Amino acid sequence: MFIGEYQHTADSKGRVIMPVKFREALGDKFVLTKGLDSCLFVYPNDEWSNFEKKLRSLPLTSKDARAFIRFFFAGACECELDKQGRILIPGNLREYAGLEKELVIIGVSTRIEIWSKVKWEEYNNASNLDHDSIVERMAELGI
């Protein structure tokens, strides 16, 4: 399980150190892809496989399902940590997430999210992030 929030910086080549607490759970190879809310998602291979099965079960006759599948698969790449514990984030994914030097890496249960520090702060300070309303909607889902 991935939990916690970590501040990191990317170098000029787009390499970023993955938090030590996340490295073992990621394994030798893992998948990096576009995420929702303008961040990147990082999945260990077993979780990516679970997610992929769910996407494969979506009907190809649905335009929204096809768009959703394309969104996640088109930008996906297989990654591995280098000897310094860094990952190289490809340019297209850095551009999508607006990643520059300062990043925030968070654990979100079965995946990791990589955020631009600026976008993470905007997300957390957004007036639409009404915690009471979110709690009410989650209660409707049985949480």
C-alpha positions as CSV (number, residue, x, y, z in Angstrom):
1,M,0.0,0.0,0.0
2,F,1.2,3.5,-0.9
3,I,0.6,6.3,1.6
4,G,2.2,9.7,2.3
5,E,3.3,12.9,0.6
6,Y,6.8,13.6,-0.4
7,Q,8.4,16.8,-1.9
8,H,11.0,16.1,-4.6
9,T,12.8,17.8,-7.5
10,A,13.3,16.7,-11.0
11,D,16.6,17.2,-12.8
12,S,17.0,18.8,-16.2
13,K,16.6,15.4,-17.9
14,G,13.3,14.7,-16.2
15,R,14.6,12.2,-13.6
16,V,13.1,12.2,-10.1
17,I,14.0,10.2,-7.1
18,M,11.2,7.8,-6.0
19,P,10.6,7.9,-2.3
20,V,12.5,5.0,-0.5
21,K,9.2,3.8,1.1
22,F,7.7,3.2,-2.4
23,R,10.6,1.5,-4.1
24,E,10.2,-2.0,-2.9
25,A,6.5,-2.1,-3.5
26,L,7.0,-0.9,-7.1
27,G,9.2,-3.8,-8.0
28,D,11.7,-4.0,-10.8
29,K,9.4,-2.6,-13.5
30,F,6.2,-0.6,-13.3
31,V,3.9,1.5,-15.4
32,L,3.8,5.3,-15.6
33,T,0.8,6.9,-17.4
34,K,-1.4,10.0,-17.6
35,G,-3.5,10.4,-14.5
36,L,-6.7,12.3,-13.8
37,D,-6.6,15.8,-12.4
38,S,-3.4,16.6,-14.5
39,C,-1.1,14.4,-12.6
40,L,0.7,11.1,-13.4
41,F,-0.2,7.7,-12.2
42,V,2.4,5.0,-11.3
43,Y,1.2,1.4,-11.0
44,P,3.1,-1.6,-9.9
45,N,2.7,-4.3,-12.6
46,D,0.2,-6.3,-10.6
47,E,-2.0,-3.3,-10.1
48,W,-1.6,-2.2,-13.7
49,S,-2.7,-5.7,-14.7
50,N,-5.9,-5.4,-12.5
51,F,-6.6,-2.0,-14.0
52,E,-6.0,-3.2,-17.5
53,K,-8.5,-6.1,-17.1
54,K,-11.2,-3.6,-16.0
55,L,-10.5,-1.4,-19.0
56,R,-10.6,-4.4,-21.3
57,S,-14.0,-5.2,-20.0
58,L,-15.4,-1.9,-21.2
59,P,-17.5,-2.1,-24.3
60,L,-15.7,-1.0,-27.5
61,T,-19.0,0.2,-28.8
62,S,-19.0,3.0,-26.3
63,K,-17.3,6.2,-27.5
64,D,-16.6,7.2,-23.9
65,A,-15.1,3.8,-23.1
66,R,-12.8,4.0,-26.1
67,A,-11.7,7.5,-25.2
68,F,-11.0,6.4,-21.6
69,I,-8.9,3.4,-22.7
70,R,-6.9,5.6,-25.1
71,F,-6.3,8.2,-22.5
72,F,-4.5,5.7,-20.2
73,F,-2.8,3.5,-22.7
74,A,-1.5,6.0,-25.3
75,G,0.8,7.8,-22.8
76,A,1.7,4.7,-20.8
77,C,5.3,3.5,-20.5
78,E,7.1,0.8,-18.7
79,C,9.7,2.2,-16.2
80,E,12.3,1.0,-13.9
81,L,14.4,2.6,-11.2
82,D,18.0,3.4,-11.9
83,K,20.8,2.7,-9.4
84,Q,20.1,6.0,-7.6
85,G,16.4,5.1,-7.2
86,R,15.3,7.6,-9.9
87,I,12.8,7.2,-12.7
88,L,13.0,9.0,-16.0
89,I,9.7,10.7,-16.8
90,P,9.3,11.1,-20.6
91,G,8.8,14.6,-22.0
92,N,5.2,14.0,-23.2
93,L,4.2,13.0,-19.7
94,R,6.1,15.9,-18.1
95,E,4.3,18.2,-20.4
96,Y,0.9,16.7,-19.8
97,A,1.3,17.1,-16.0
98,G,3.0,20.4,-16.2
99,L,6.0,19.0,-14.3
100,E,9.0,21.3,-13.9
101,K,11.5,21.2,-11.1
102,E,9.4,21.0,-7.9
103,L,7.2,17.9,-7.6
104,V,5.0,16.2,-5.1
105,I,4.8,12.4,-5.0
106,I,1.9,10.9,-3.1
107,G,0.8,7.4,-2.2
108,V,-2.8,6.7,-3.0
109,S,-3.4,3.1,-1.8
110,T,-2.7,1.0,-4.9
111,R,-0.9,3.6,-7.0
112,I,1.4,6.6,-6.7
113,E,0.6,10.0,-8.1
114,I,3.2,12.5,-9.3
115,W,2.1,16.2,-9.3
116,S,3.6,19.5,-10.2
117,K,4.0,21.2,-6.8
118,V,2.1,24.2,-8.1
119,K,-0.9,22.1,-9.4
120,W,-0.9,20.1,-6.1
121,E,-1.1,23.3,-4.1
122,E,-3.9,24.6,-6.4
123,Y,-5.8,21.3,-6.1
124,N,-5.6,21.4,-2.3
125,N,-6.6,25.0,-2.0
126,A,-9.4,24.8,-4.6
127,S,-12.7,26.3,-3.4
128,N,-14.4,23.3,-5.1
129,L,-12.6,20.9,-2.7
130,D,-15.5,21.1,-0.2
131,H,-14.7,18.3,2.3
132,D,-18.2,18.2,3.8
133,S,-19.8,17.7,0.3
134,I,-17.2,15.0,-0.5
135,V,-17.9,13.2,2.7
136,E,-21.7,13.3,1.9
137,R,-21.1,11.9,-1.6
138,M,-18.8,9.1,-0.2
139,A,-21.5,8.2,2.3
140,E,-23.9,7.7,-0.6
141,L,-21.4,5.3,-2.1
142,G,-21.3,3.4,1.2
143,I,-18.0,4.7,2.6
